[in-house]
Amino acid sequence: MAKLNKPVRKRIPATKFAFLNQRKEPLENASHVRNAVARSGQVKDVSEAERPAAWKRMESAAKRFGVELKKTA
């Protein structure tokens, strides 16, 4: 996964992040989507109310980039 530097990260629209207001977990490509999904429970400084909406954005991005999400028991 390519690391985003500050100038590149600032150019990404807020709508391309799982957590919009905090601009956390970019969803720019398949690699970023897999990383966001894997770390979604570890994101700090977001409310529990924000997590379901972020998950929906991650699901949508996963579908767009062909990333298969597996349900865990």
PDB file of N, CA, C, O and CB in Angstrom:
ATOM      1  N   MET A   1       0.849  -1.174   0.000  1.00  0.00           N
ATOM      2  CA  MET A   1       0.000   0.000   0.000  1.00  0.00           C
ATOM      3  C   MET A   1       0.888   1.229   0.000  1.00  0.00           C
ATOM      4  O   MET A   1       1.830   1.327   0.787  1.00  0.00           O
ATOM      5  CB  MET A   1      -0.962   0.003   1.216  1.00  0.00           C
ATOM      6  N   ALA A   2       0.591   2.145  -0.867  1.00  0.00           N
ATOM      7  CA  ALA A   2       1.342   3.393  -0.930  1.00  0.00           C
ATOM      8  C   ALA A   2       0.970   4.281   0.242  1.00  0.00           C
ATOM      9  O   ALA A   2      -0.206   4.469   0.553  1.00  0.00           O
ATOM     10  CB  ALA A   2       1.085   4.122  -2.258  1.00  0.00           C
ATOM     11  N   LYS A   3       1.990   4.821   0.884  1.00  0.00           N
ATOM     12  CA  LYS A   3       1.741   5.731   1.996  1.00  0.00           C
ATOM     13  C   LYS A   3       1.399   7.106   1.426  1.00  0.00           C
ATOM     14  O   LYS A   3       2.043   7.578   0.490  1.00  0.00           O
ATOM     15  CB  LYS A   3       2.977   5.809   2.953  1.00  0.00           C
ATOM     16  N   LEU A   4       0.390   7.732   1.995  1.00  0.00           N
ATOM     17  CA  LEU A   4      -0.026   9.053   1.534  1.00  0.00           C
ATOM     18  C   LEU A   4       0.722  10.120   2.328  1.00  0.00           C
ATOM     19  O   LEU A   4       0.705  10.110   3.559  1.00  0.00           O
ATOM     20  CB  LEU A   4      -1.564   9.235   1.675  1.00  0.00           C
ATOM     21  N   ASN A   5       1.378  11.040   1.620  1.00  0.00           N
ATOM     22  CA  ASN A   5       2.000  12.148   2.325  1.00  0.00           C
ATOM     23  C   ASN A   5       0.955  13.258   2.501  1.00  0.00           C
ATOM     24  O   ASN A   5      -0.127  13.190   1.919  1.00  0.00           O
ATOM     25  CB  ASN A   5       3.259  12.670   1.553  1.00  0.00           C
ATOM     26  N   LYS A   6       1.278  14.264   3.292  1.00  0.00           N
ATOM     27  CA  LYS A   6       0.296  15.305   3.624  1.00  0.00           C
ATOM     28  C   LYS A   6      -0.291  16.021   2.408  1.00  0.00           C
ATOM     29  O   LYS A   6      -1.510  16.175   2.337  1.00  0.00           O
ATOM     30  CB  LYS A   6       0.932  16.320   4.524  1.00  0.00           C
ATOM     31  N   PRO A   7       0.520  16.462   1.453  1.00  0.00           N
ATOM     32  CA  PRO A   7      -0.072  17.156   0.294  1.00  0.00           C
ATOM     33  C   PRO A   7      -1.034  16.274  -0.498  1.00  0.00           C
ATOM     34  O   PRO A   7      -2.089  16.736  -0.930  1.00  0.00           O
ATOM     35  CB  PRO A   7       1.027  17.652  -0.629  1.00  0.00           C
ATOM     36  N   VAL A   8      -0.677  15.024  -0.687  1.00  0.00           N
ATOM     37  CA  VAL A   8      -1.555  14.111  -1.430  1.00  0.00           C
ATOM     38  C   VAL A   8      -2.828  13.852  -0.636  1.00  0.00           C
ATOM     39  O   VAL A   8      -3.925  13.852  -1.195  1.00  0.00           O
ATOM     40  CB  VAL A   8      -0.832  12.775  -1.735  1.00  0.00           C
ATOM     41  N   ARG A   9      -2.682  13.632   0.660  1.00  0.00           N
ATOM     42  CA  ARG A   9      -3.837  13.367   1.527  1.00  0.00           C
ATOM     43  C   ARG A   9      -4.807  14.551   1.538  1.00  0.00           C
ATOM     44  O   ARG A   9      -6.022  14.356   1.558  1.00  0.00           O
ATOM     45  CB  ARG A   9      -3.369  13.058   2.960  1.00  0.00           C
ATOM     46  N   LYS A  10      -4.275  15.777   1.525  1.00  0.00           N
ATOM     47  CA  LYS A  10      -5.130  16.974   1.542  1.00  0.00           C
ATOM     48  C   LYS A  10      -5.944  17.109   0.255  1.00  0.00           C
ATOM     49  O   LYS A  10      -7.038  17.674   0.267  1.00  0.00           O
ATOM     50  CB  LYS A  10      -4.276  18.230   1.747  1.00  0.00           C
ATOM     51  N   ARG A  11      -5.413  16.592  -0.851  1.00  0.00           N
ATOM     52  CA  ARG A  11      -6.125  16.684  -2.129  1.00  0.00           C
ATOM     53  C   ARG A  11      -7.265  15.673  -2.250  1.00  0.00           C
ATOM     54  O   ARG A  11      -8.117  15.804  -3.129  1.00  0.00           O
ATOM     55  CB  ARG A  11      -5.153  16.483  -3.270  1.00  0.00           C
ATOM     56  N   ILE A  12      -7.287  14.682  -1.385  1.00  0.00           N
ATOM     57  CA  ILE A  12      -8.358  13.682  -1.440  1.00  0.00           C
ATOM     58  C   ILE A  12      -9.636  14.315  -0.887  1.00  0.00           C
ATOM     59  O   ILE A  12      -9.612  14.879   0.207  1.00  0.00           O
ATOM     60  CB  ILE A  12      -7.972  12.387  -0.630  1.00  0.00           C
ATOM     61  N   PRO A  13     -10.745  14.235  -1.614  1.00  0.00           N
ATOM     62  CA  PRO A  13     -12.003  14.784  -1.095  1.00  0.00           C
ATOM     63  C   PRO A  13     -12.426  14.054   0.186  1.00  0.00           C
ATOM     64  O   PRO A  13     -12.179  12.858   0.338  1.00  0.00           O
ATOM     65  CB  PRO A  13     -13.120  14.679  -2.162  1.00  0.00           C
ATOM     66  N   ALA A  14     -13.054  14.774   1.087  1.00  0.00           N
ATOM     67  CA  ALA A  14     -13.492  14.189   2.362  1.00  0.00           C
ATOM     68  C   ALA A  14     -14.403  12.990   2.143  1.00  0.00           C
ATOM     69  O   ALA A  14     -14.437  12.079   2.970  1.00  0.00           O
ATOM     70  CB  ALA A  14     -14.213  15.238   3.210  1.00  0.00           C
ATOM     71  N   THR A  15     -15.133  12.981   1.051  1.00  0.00           N
ATOM     72  CA  THR A  15     -16.053  11.869   0.786  1.00  0.00           C
ATOM     73  C   THR A  15     -15.329  10.570   0.463  1.00  0.00           C
ATOM     74  O   THR A  15     -15.963   9.517   0.399  1.00  0.00           O
ATOM     75  CB  THR A  15     -16.976  12.225  -0.357  1.00  0.00           C
ATOM     76  N   LYS A  16     -14.024  10.619   0.259  1.00  0.00           N
ATOM     77  CA  LYS A  16     -13.238   9.419  -0.045  1.00  0.00           C
ATOM     78  C   LYS A  16     -12.591   8.819   1.207  1.00  0.00           C
ATOM     79  O   LYS A  16     -11.674   8.003   1.111  1.00  0.00           O
ATOM     80  CB  LYS A  16     -12.159   9.750  -1.071  1.00  0.00           C
ATOM     81  N   PHE A  17     -13.077   9.228   2.371  1.00  0.00           N
ATOM     82  CA  PHE A  17     -12.594   8.674   3.637  1.00  0.00           C
ATOM     83  C   PHE A  17     -13.731   7.921   4.310  1.00  0.00           C
ATOM     84  O   PHE A  17     -14.898   8.281   4.150  1.00  0.00           O
ATOM     85  CB  PHE A  17     -12.042   9.794   4.571  1.00  0.00           C
ATOM     86  N   ALA A  18     -13.396   6.881   5.061  1.00  0.00           N
ATOM     87  CA  ALA A  18     -14.423   6.148   5.797  1.00  0.00           C
ATOM     88  C   ALA A  18     -15.032   7.047   6.877  1.00  0.00           C
ATOM     89  O   ALA A  18     -16.251   7.086   7.049  1.00  0.00           O
ATOM     90  CB  ALA A  18     -13.830   4.861   6.431  1.00  0.00           C
ATOM     91  N   PHE A  19     -14.181   7.759   7.590  1.00  0.00           N
ATOM     92  CA  PHE A  19     -14.635   8.670   8.640  1.00  0.00           C
ATOM     93  C   PHE A  19     -14.465  10.090   8.097  1.00  0.00           C
ATOM     94  O   PHE A  19     -13.369  10.650   8.121  1.00  0.00           O
ATOM     95  CB  PHE A  19     -13.828   8.460   9.996  1.00  0.00           C
ATOM     96  N   LEU A  20     -15.556  10.655   7.613  1.00  0.00           N
ATOM     97  CA  LEU A  20     -15.525  11.918   6.874  1.00  0.00           C
ATOM     98  C   LEU A  20     -14.981  13.093   7.670  1.00  0.00           C
ATOM     99  O   LEU A  20     -14.048  13.764   7.228  1.00  0.00           O
ATOM    100  CB  LEU A  20     -16.893  12.249   6.404  1.00  0.00           C
ATOM    101  N   ASN A  21     -15.554  13.346   8.838  1.00  0.00           N
ATOM    102  CA  ASN A  21     -15.190  14.550   9.602  1.00  0.00           C
ATOM    103  C   ASN A  21     -13.741  14.541  10.059  1.00  0.00           C
ATOM    104  O   ASN A  21     -13.094  15.587  10.099  1.00  0.00           O
ATOM    105  CB  ASN A  21     -16.092  14.690  10.808  1.00  0.00           C
ATOM    106  N   GLN A  22     -13.232  13.374  10.401  1.00  0.00           N
ATOM    107  CA  GLN A  22     -11.859  13.282  10.880  1.00  0.00           C
ATOM    108  C   GLN A  22     -10.878  12.981   9.750  1.00  0.00           C
ATOM    109  O   GLN A  22      -9.666  12.982   9.966  1.00  0.00           O
ATOM    110  CB  GLN A  22     -11.754  12.213  11.952  1.00  0.00           C
ATOM    111  N   ARG A  23     -11.390  12.724   8.550  1.00  0.00           N
ATOM    112  CA  ARG A  23     -10.566  12.369   7.389  1.00  0.00           C
ATOM    113  C   ARG A  23      -9.644  11.204   7.723  1.00  0.00           C
ATOM    114  O   ARG A  23      -8.438  11.248   7.479  1.00  0.00           O
ATOM    115  CB  ARG A  23      -9.739  13.583   6.917  1.00  0.00           C
ATOM    116  N   LYS A  24     -10.247  10.155   8.291  1.00  0.00           N
ATOM    117  CA  LYS A  24      -9.491   8.958   8.661  1.00  0.00           C
ATOM    118  C   LYS A  24      -9.891   7.803   7.769  1.00  0.00           C
ATOM    119  O   LYS A  24     -11.042   7.694   7.347  1.00  0.00           O
ATOM    120  CB  LYS A  24      -9.716   8.596  10.142  1.00  0.00           C
ATOM    121  N   GLU A  25      -8.936   6.949   7.489  1.00  0.00           N
ATOM    122  CA  GLU A  25      -9.101   5.758   6.663  1.00  0.00           C
ATOM    123  C   GLU A  25      -9.512   6.094   5.230  1.00  0.00           C
ATOM    124  O   GLU A  25     -10.685   5.984   4.873  1.00  0.00           O
ATOM    125  CB  GLU A  25     -10.129   4.839   7.286  1.00  0.00           C
ATOM    126  N   PRO A  26      -8.539   6.504   4.411  1.00  0.00           N
ATOM    127  CA  PRO A  26      -8.833   6.814   3.004  1.00  0.00           C
ATOM    128  C   PRO A  26      -9.304   5.576   2.257  1.00  0.00           C
ATOM    129  O   PRO A  26      -8.892   4.458   2.564  1.00  0.00           O
ATOM    130  CB  PRO A  26      -7.596   7.401   2.312  1.00  0.00           C
ATOM    131  N   LEU A  27     -10.160   5.784   1.287  1.00  0.00           N
ATOM    132  CA  LEU A  27     -10.729   4.698   0.480  1.00  0.00           C
ATOM    133  C   LEU A  27     -10.433   4.955  -0.994  1.00  0.00           C
ATOM    134  O   LEU A  27     -11.337   4.918  -1.829  1.00  0.00           O
ATOM    135  CB  LEU A  27     -12.265   4.570   0.717  1.00  0.00           C
ATOM    136  N   GLU A  28      -9.177   5.212  -1.308  1.00  0.00           N
ATOM    137  CA  GLU A  28      -8.762   5.595  -2.649  1.00  0.00           C
ATOM    138  C   GLU A  28      -8.544   4.430  -3.608  1.00  0.00           C
ATOM    139  O   GLU A  28      -8.655   4.598  -4.823  1.00  0.00           O
ATOM    140  CB  GLU A  28      -7.521   6.380  -2.562  1.00  0.00           C
ATOM    141  N   ASN A  29      -8.236   3.256  -3.075  1.00  0.00           N
ATOM    142  CA  ASN A  29      -7.973   2.103  -3.930  1.00  0.00           C
ATOM    143  C   ASN A  29      -8.212   0.822  -3.131  1.00  0.00           C
ATOM    144  O   ASN A  29      -8.528   0.883  -1.943  1.00  0.00           O
ATOM    145  CB  ASN A  29      -6.520   2.145  -4.491  1.00  0.00           C
ATOM    146  N   ALA A  30      -8.063  -0.323  -3.768  1.00  0.00           N
ATOM    147  CA  ALA A  30      -8.353  -1.602  -3.111  1.00  0.00           C
ATOM    148  C   ALA A  30      -7.480  -1.813  -1.877  1.00  0.00           C
ATOM    149  O   ALA A  30      -7.960  -2.301  -0.854  1.00  0.00           O
ATOM    150  CB  ALA A  30      -8.151  -2.758  -4.092  1.00  0.00           C
ATOM    151  N   SER A  31      -6.224  -1.455  -1.966  1.00  0.00           N
ATOM    152  CA  SER A  31      -5.317  -1.630  -0.840  1.00  0.00           C
ATOM    153  C   SER A  31      -5.751  -0.795   0.368  1.00  0.00           C
ATOM    154  O   SER A  31      -5.740  -1.278   1.500  1.00  0.00           O
ATOM    155  CB  SER A  31      -3.896  -1.258  -1.249  1.00  0.00           C
ATOM    156  N   HIS A  32      -6.131   0.453   0.118  1.00  0.00           N
ATOM    157  CA  HIS A  32      -6.607   1.312   1.206  1.00  0.00           C
ATOM    158  C   HIS A  32      -7.912   0.790   1.786  1.00  0.00           C
ATOM    159  O   HIS A  32      -8.129   0.876   2.995  1.00  0.00           O
ATOM    160  CB  HIS A  32      -6.792   2.748   0.712  1.00  0.00           C
ATOM    161  N   VAL A  33      -8.780   0.253   0.944  1.00  0.00           N
ATOM    162  CA  VAL A  33     -10.053  -0.287   1.434  1.00  0.00           C
ATOM    163  C   VAL A  33      -9.785  -1.482   2.349  1.00  0.00           C
ATOM    164  O   VAL A  33     -10.361  -1.568   3.433  1.00  0.00           O
ATOM    165  CB  VAL A  33     -10.974  -0.704   0.246  1.00  0.00           C
ATOM    166  N   ARG A  34      -8.917  -2.403   1.923  1.00  0.00           N
ATOM    167  CA  ARG A  34      -8.602  -3.565   2.768  1.00  0.00           C
ATOM    168  C   ARG A  34      -8.016  -3.111   4.098  1.00  0.00           C
ATOM    169  O   ARG A  34      -8.358  -3.665   5.143  1.00  0.00           O
ATOM    170  CB  ARG A  34      -7.615  -4.514   2.048  1.00  0.00           C
ATOM    171  N   ASN A  35      -7.144  -2.118   4.074  1.00  0.00           N
ATOM    172  CA  ASN A  35      -6.540  -1.599   5.296  1.00  0.00           C
ATOM    173  C   ASN A  35      -7.599  -0.952   6.196  1.00  0.00           C
ATOM    174  O   ASN A  35      -7.596  -1.167   7.409  1.00  0.00           O
ATOM    175  CB  ASN A  35      -5.437  -0.585   4.955  1.00  0.00           C
ATOM    176  N   ALA A  36      -8.489  -0.172   5.614  1.00  0.00           N
ATOM    177  CA  ALA A  36      -9.542   0.493   6.397  1.00  0.00           C
ATOM    178  C   ALA A  36     -10.439  -0.532   7.074  1.00  0.00           C
ATOM    179  O   ALA A  36     -10.795  -0.376   8.242  1.00  0.00           O
ATOM    180  CB  ALA A  36     -10.385   1.419   5.500  1.00  0.00           C
ATOM    181  N   VAL A  37     -10.802  -1.573   6.349  1.00  0.00           N
ATOM    182  CA  VAL A  37     -11.658  -2.622   6.912  1.00  0.00           C
ATOM    183  C   VAL A  37     -10.934  -3.319   8.056  1.00  0.00           C
ATOM    184  O   VAL A  37     -11.512  -3.543   9.119  1.00  0.00           O
ATOM    185  CB  VAL A  37     -12.065  -3.648   5.823  1.00  0.00           C
ATOM    186  N   ALA A  38      -9.677  -3.659   7.837  1.00  0.00           N
ATOM    187  CA  ALA A  38      -8.905  -4.373   8.857  1.00  0.00           C
ATOM    188  C   ALA A  38      -8.728  -3.550  10.123  1.00  0.00           C
ATOM    189  O   ALA A  38      -8.674  -4.110  11.218  1.00  0.00           O
ATOM    190  CB  ALA A  38      -7.547  -4.759   8.308  1.00  0.00           C
ATOM    191  N   ARG A  39      -8.638  -2.249   9.994  1.00  0.00           N
ATOM    192  CA  ARG A  39      -8.357  -1.390  11.144  1.00  0.00           C
ATOM    193  C   ARG A  39      -9.562  -0.596  11.645  1.00  0.00           C
ATOM    194  O   ARG A  39      -9.421   0.252  12.526  1.00  0.00           O
ATOM    195  CB  ARG A  39      -7.264  -0.442  10.792  1.00  0.00           C
ATOM    196  N   SER A  40     -10.719  -0.859  11.103  1.00  0.00           N
ATOM    197  CA  SER A  40     -11.895  -0.044  11.446  1.00  0.00           C
ATOM    198  C   SER A  40     -12.190  -0.022  12.936  1.00  0.00           C
ATOM    199  O   SER A  40     -12.625   1.006  13.455  1.00  0.00           O
ATOM    200  CB  SER A  40     -13.105  -0.554  10.709  1.00  0.00           C
ATOM    201  N   GLY A  41     -11.970  -1.115  13.631  1.00  0.00           N
ATOM    202  CA  GLY A  41     -12.229  -1.154  15.063  1.00  0.00           C
ATOM    203  C   GLY A  41     -11.171  -0.465  15.895  1.00  0.00           C
ATOM    204  O   GLY A  41     -11.377  -0.224  17.085  1.00  0.00           O
ATOM    205  N   GLN A  42     -10.045  -0.144  15.289  1.00  0.00           N
ATOM    206  CA  GLN A  42      -8.933   0.475  16.011  1.00  0.00           C
ATOM    207  C   GLN A  42      -8.888   1.991  15.869  1.00  0.00           C
ATOM    208  O   GLN A  42      -8.060   2.643  16.505  1.00  0.00           O
ATOM    209  CB  GLN A  42      -7.638  -0.104  15.533  1.00  0.00           C
ATOM    210  N   VAL A  43      -9.750   2.553  15.058  1.00  0.00           N
ATOM    211  CA  VAL A  43      -9.724   3.995  14.815  1.00  0.00           C
ATOM    212  C   VAL A  43     -10.124   4.732  16.091  1.00  0.00           C
ATOM    213  O   VAL A  43     -11.148   4.436  16.706  1.00  0.00           O
ATOM    214  CB  VAL A  43     -10.670   4.377  13.640  1.00  0.00           C
ATOM    215  N   LYS A  44      -9.296   5.691  16.469  1.00  0.00           N
ATOM    216  CA  LYS A  44      -9.533   6.448  17.699  1.00  0.00           C
ATOM    217  C   LYS A  44     -10.168   7.795  17.381  1.00  0.00           C
ATOM    218  O   LYS A  44     -10.123   8.266  16.245  1.00  0.00           O
ATOM    219  CB  LYS A  44      -8.219   6.649  18.476  1.00  0.00           C
ATOM    220  N   ASP A  45     -10.747   8.394  18.383  1.00  0.00           N
ATOM    221  CA  ASP A  45     -11.336   9.735  18.313  1.00  0.00           C
ATOM    222  C   ASP A  45     -12.517   9.825  17.353  1.00  0.00           C
ATOM    223  O   ASP A  45     -12.738  10.863  16.729  1.00  0.00           O
ATOM    224  CB  ASP A  45     -10.286  10.729  17.900  1.00  0.00           C
ATOM    225  N   VAL A  46     -13.271   8.741  17.237  1.00  0.00           N
ATOM    226  CA  VAL A  46     -14.529   8.754  16.492  1.00  0.00           C
ATOM    227  C   VAL A  46     -15.605   8.179  17.402  1.00  0.00           C
ATOM    228  O   VAL A  46     -15.326   7.319  18.239  1.00  0.00           O
ATOM    229  CB  VAL A  46     -14.419   7.938  15.147  1.00  0.00           C
ATOM    230  N   SER A  47     -16.820   8.652  17.238  1.00  0.00           N
ATOM    231  CA  SER A  47     -17.897   8.167  18.098  1.00  0.00           C
ATOM    232  C   SER A  47     -18.427   6.835  17.575  1.00  0.00           C
ATOM    233  O   SER A  47     -18.255   6.494  16.405  1.00  0.00           O
ATOM    234  CB  SER A  47     -19.038   9.206  18.184  1.00  0.00           C
ATOM    235  N   GLU A  48     -19.063   6.106  18.455  1.00  0.00           N
ATOM    236  CA  GLU A  48     -19.672   4.834  18.054  1.00  0.00           C
ATOM    237  C   GLU A  48     -20.801   5.069  17.057  1.00  0.00           C
ATOM    238  O   GLU A  48     -21.120   4.183  16.265  1.00  0.00           O
ATOM    239  CB  GLU A  48     -20.201   4.074  19.285  1.00  0.00           C
ATOM    240  N   ALA A  49     -21.403   6.244  17.087  1.00  0.00           N
ATOM    241  CA  ALA A  49     -22.469   6.576  16.145  1.00  0.00           C
ATOM    242  C   ALA A  49     -21.930   6.742  14.725  1.00  0.00           C
ATOM    243  O   ALA A  49     -22.668   6.547  13.759  1.00  0.00           O
ATOM    244  CB  ALA A  49     -23.182   7.853  16.586  1.00  0.00           C
ATOM    245  N   GLU A  50     -20.661   7.098  14.589  1.00  0.00           N
ATOM    246  CA  GLU A  50     -20.059   7.296  13.267  1.00  0.00           C
ATOM    247  C   GLU A  50     -19.655   5.985  12.595  1.00  0.00           C
ATOM    248  O   GLU A  50     -19.546   5.926  11.370  1.00  0.00           O
ATOM    249  CB  GLU A  50     -18.848   8.193  13.386  1.00  0.00           C
ATOM    250  N   ARG A  51     -19.437   4.955  13.372  1.00  0.00           N
ATOM    251  CA  ARG A  51     -18.915   3.698  12.837  1.00  0.00           C
ATOM    252  C   ARG A  51     -19.833   3.014  11.818  1.00  0.00           C
ATOM    253  O   ARG A  51     -19.328   2.529  10.805  1.00  0.00           O
ATOM    254  CB  ARG A  51     -18.655   2.758  13.965  1.00  0.00           C
ATOM    255  N   PRO A  52     -21.152   2.948  12.032  1.00  0.00           N
ATOM    256  CA  PRO A  52     -22.003   2.297  11.017  1.00  0.00           C
ATOM    257  C   PRO A  52     -21.966   3.008   9.661  1.00  0.00           C
ATOM    258  O   PRO A  52     -21.950   2.349   8.621  1.00  0.00           O
ATOM    259  CB  PRO A  52     -23.441   2.238  11.513  1.00  0.00           C
ATOM    260  N   ALA A  53     -21.952   4.326   9.660  1.00  0.00           N
ATOM    261  CA  ALA A  53     -21.889   5.067   8.398  1.00  0.00           C
ATOM    262  C   ALA A  53     -20.539   4.846   7.726  1.00  0.00           C
ATOM    263  O   ALA A  53     -20.470   4.721   6.503  1.00  0.00           O
ATOM    264  CB  ALA A  53     -22.132   6.577   8.635  1.00  0.00           C
ATOM    265  N   ALA A  54     -19.469   4.798   8.510  1.00  0.00           N
ATOM    266  CA  ALA A  54     -18.138   4.543   7.955  1.00  0.00           C
ATOM    267  C   ALA A  54     -18.091   3.139   7.353  1.00  0.00           C
ATOM    268  O   ALA A  54     -17.503   2.933   6.292  1.00  0.00           O
ATOM    269  CB  ALA A  54     -17.042   4.706   9.048  1.00  0.00           C
ATOM    270  N   TRP A  55     -18.710   2.180   8.030  1.00  0.00           N
ATOM    271  CA  TRP A  55     -18.723   0.811   7.508  1.00  0.00           C
ATOM    272  C   TRP A  55     -19.462   0.756   6.167  1.00  0.00           C
ATOM    273  O   TRP A  55     -19.033   0.047   5.256  1.00  0.00           O
ATOM    274  CB  TRP A  55     -19.383  -0.152   8.527  1.00  0.00           C
ATOM    275  N   LYS A  56     -20.547   1.482   6.041  1.00  0.00           N
ATOM    276  CA  LYS A  56     -21.277   1.509   4.768  1.00  0.00           C
ATOM    277  C   LYS A  56     -20.403   2.081   3.655  1.00  0.00           C
ATOM    278  O   LYS A  56     -20.429   1.589   2.527  1.00  0.00           O
ATOM    279  CB  LYS A  56     -22.571   2.339   4.903  1.00  0.00           C
ATOM    280  N   ARG A  57     -19.625   3.122   3.973  1.00  0.00           N
ATOM    281  CA  ARG A  57     -18.723   3.688   2.976  1.00  0.00           C
ATOM    282  C   ARG A  57     -17.634   2.681   2.600  1.00  0.00           C
ATOM    283  O   ARG A  57     -17.239   2.597   1.437  1.00  0.00           O
ATOM    284  CB  ARG A  57     -18.090   4.988   3.501  1.00  0.00           C
ATOM    285  N   MET A  58     -17.149   1.918   3.586  1.00  0.00           N
ATOM    286  CA  MET A  58     -16.141   0.891   3.306  1.00  0.00           C
ATOM    287  C   MET A  58     -16.721  -0.217   2.431  1.00  0.00           C
ATOM    288  O   MET A  58     -16.060  -0.692   1.507  1.00  0.00           O
ATOM    289  CB  MET A  58     -15.598   0.297   4.619  1.00  0.00           C
ATOM    290  N   GLU A  59     -17.966  -0.632   2.722  1.00  0.00           N
ATOM    291  CA  GLU A  59     -18.616  -1.662   1.898  1.00  0.00           C
ATOM    292  C   GLU A  59     -18.783  -1.185   0.461  1.00  0.00           C
ATOM    293  O   GLU A  59     -18.536  -1.934  -0.484  1.00  0.00           O
ATOM    294  CB  GLU A  59     -19.987  -2.040   2.488  1.00  0.00           C
ATOM    295  N   SER A  60     -19.200   0.051   0.307  1.00  0.00           N
ATOM    296  CA  SER A  60     -19.391   0.620  -1.026  1.00  0.00           C
ATOM    297  C   SER A  60     -18.065   0.687  -1.785  1.00  0.00           C
ATOM    298  O   SER A  60     -18.001   0.339  -2.964  1.00  0.00           O
ATOM    299  CB  SER A  60     -20.017   2.022  -0.925  1.00  0.00           C
ATOM    300  N   ALA A  61     -17.020   1.131  -1.113  1.00  0.00           N
ATOM    301  CA  ALA A  61     -15.702   1.210  -1.747  1.00  0.00           C
ATOM    302  C   ALA A  61     -15.186  -0.184  -2.077  1.00  0.00           C
ATOM    303  O   ALA A  61     -14.562  -0.383  -3.120  1.00  0.00           O
ATOM    304  CB  ALA A  61     -14.702   1.948  -0.834  1.00  0.00           C
ATOM    305  N   ALA A  62     -15.437  -1.142  -1.207  1.00  0.00           N
ATOM    306  CA  ALA A  62     -15.005  -2.519  -1.465  1.00  0.00           C
ATOM    307  C   ALA A  62     -15.666  -3.050  -2.735  1.00  0.00           C
ATOM    308  O   ALA A  62     -15.014  -3.687  -3.562  1.00  0.00           O
ATOM    309  CB  ALA A  62     -15.342  -3.432  -0.261  1.00  0.00           C
ATOM    310  N   LYS A  63     -16.937  -2.789  -2.881  1.00  0.00           N
ATOM    311  CA  LYS A  63     -17.654  -3.230  -4.079  1.00  0.00           C
ATOM    312  C   LYS A  63     -17.080  -2.541  -5.324  1.00  0.00           C
ATOM    313  O   LYS A  63     -16.878  -3.183  -6.356  1.00  0.00           O
ATOM    314  CB  LYS A  63     -19.171  -2.931  -3.945  1.00  0.00           C
ATOM    315  N   ARG A  64     -16.823  -1.253  -5.222  1.00  0.00           N
ATOM    316  CA  ARG A  64     -16.303  -0.473  -6.348  1.00  0.00           C
ATOM    317  C   ARG A  64     -14.928  -0.981  -6.803  1.00  0.00           C
ATOM    318  O   ARG A  64     -14.633  -0.989  -7.997  1.00  0.00           O
ATOM    319  CB  ARG A  64     -16.211   1.009  -5.964  1.00  0.00           C
ATOM    320  N   PHE A  65     -14.082  -1.408  -5.837  1.00  0.00           N
ATOM    321  CA  PHE A  65     -12.730  -1.845  -6.165  1.00  0.00           C
ATOM    322  C   PHE A  65     -12.589  -3.369  -6.236  1.00  0.00           C
ATOM    323  O   PHE A  65     -11.485  -3.884  -6.409  1.00  0.00           O
ATOM    324  CB  PHE A  65     -11.766  -1.298  -5.147  1.00  0.00           C
ATOM    325  N   GLY A  66     -13.704  -4.085  -6.104  1.00  0.00           N
ATOM    326  CA  GLY A  66     -13.661  -5.544  -6.218  1.00  0.00           C
ATOM    327  C   GLY A  66     -13.009  -6.242  -5.029  1.00  0.00           C
ATOM    328  O   GLY A  66     -12.400  -7.301  -5.178  1.00  0.00           O
ATOM    329  N   VAL A  67     -13.141  -5.647  -3.858  1.00  0.00           N
ATOM    330  CA  VAL A  67     -12.586  -6.244  -2.639  1.00  0.00           C
ATOM    331  C   VAL A  67     -13.680  -7.063  -1.975  1.00  0.00           C
ATOM    332  O   VAL A  67     -14.760  -6.548  -1.686  1.00  0.00           O
ATOM    333  CB  VAL A  67     -12.029  -5.148  -1.660  1.00  0.00           C
ATOM    334  N   GLU A  68     -13.401  -8.344  -1.734  1.00  0.00           N
ATOM    335  CA  GLU A  68     -14.386  -9.219  -1.110  1.00  0.00           C
ATOM    336  C   GLU A  68     -14.302  -9.079   0.403  1.00  0.00           C
ATOM    337  O   GLU A  68     -13.231  -9.225   0.993  1.00  0.00           O
ATOM    338  CB  GLU A  68     -14.169 -10.692  -1.536  1.00  0.00           C
ATOM    339  N   LEU A  69     -15.435  -8.796   1.018  1.00  0.00           N
ATOM    340  CA  LEU A  69     -15.504  -8.708   2.472  1.00  0.00           C
ATOM    341  C   LEU A  69     -16.106  -9.998   2.999  1.00  0.00           C
ATOM    342  O   LEU A  69     -17.151 -10.444   2.526  1.00  0.00           O
ATOM    343  CB  LEU A  69     -16.337  -7.472   2.931  1.00  0.00           C
ATOM    344  N   LYS A  70     -15.451 -10.588   3.968  1.00  0.00           N
ATOM    345  CA  LYS A  70     -15.939 -11.831   4.556  1.00  0.00           C
ATOM    346  C   LYS A  70     -16.524 -11.539   5.917  1.00  0.00           C
ATOM    347  O   LYS A  70     -15.932 -10.820   6.722  1.00  0.00           O
ATOM    348  CB  LYS A  70     -14.813 -12.882   4.662  1.00  0.00           C
ATOM    349  N   LYS A  71     -17.680 -12.094   6.166  1.00  0.00           N
ATOM    350  CA  LYS A  71     -18.322 -11.949   7.481  1.00  0.00           C
ATOM    351  C   LYS A  71     -17.622 -12.875   8.464  1.00  0.00           C
ATOM    352  O   LYS A  71     -17.264 -14.001   8.119  1.00  0.00           O
ATOM    353  CB  LYS A  71     -19.858 -12.270   7.409  1.00  0.00           C
ATOM    354  N   THR A  72     -17.427 -12.394   9.701  1.00  0.00           N
ATOM    355  CA  THR A  72     -16.876 -13.246  10.745  1.00  0.00           C
ATOM    356  C   THR A  72     -17.997 -13.588  11.697  1.00  0.00           C
ATOM    357  O   THR A  72     -18.965 -12.841  11.840  1.00  0.00           O
ATOM    358  CB  THR A  72     -15.693 -12.556  11.491  1.00  0.00           C
ATOM    359  N   ALA A  73     -17.857 -14.712  12.337  1.00  0.00           N
ATOM    360  CA  ALA A  73     -18.912 -15.218  13.231  1.00  0.00           C
ATOM    361  C   ALA A  73     -19.005 -14.438  14.500  1.00  0.00           C
ATOM    362  O   ALA A  73     -19.841 -14.741  15.351  1.00  0.00           O
ATOM    363  CB  ALA A  73     -18.680 -16.658  13.560  1.00  0.00           C
TER     364      ALA A  73
END
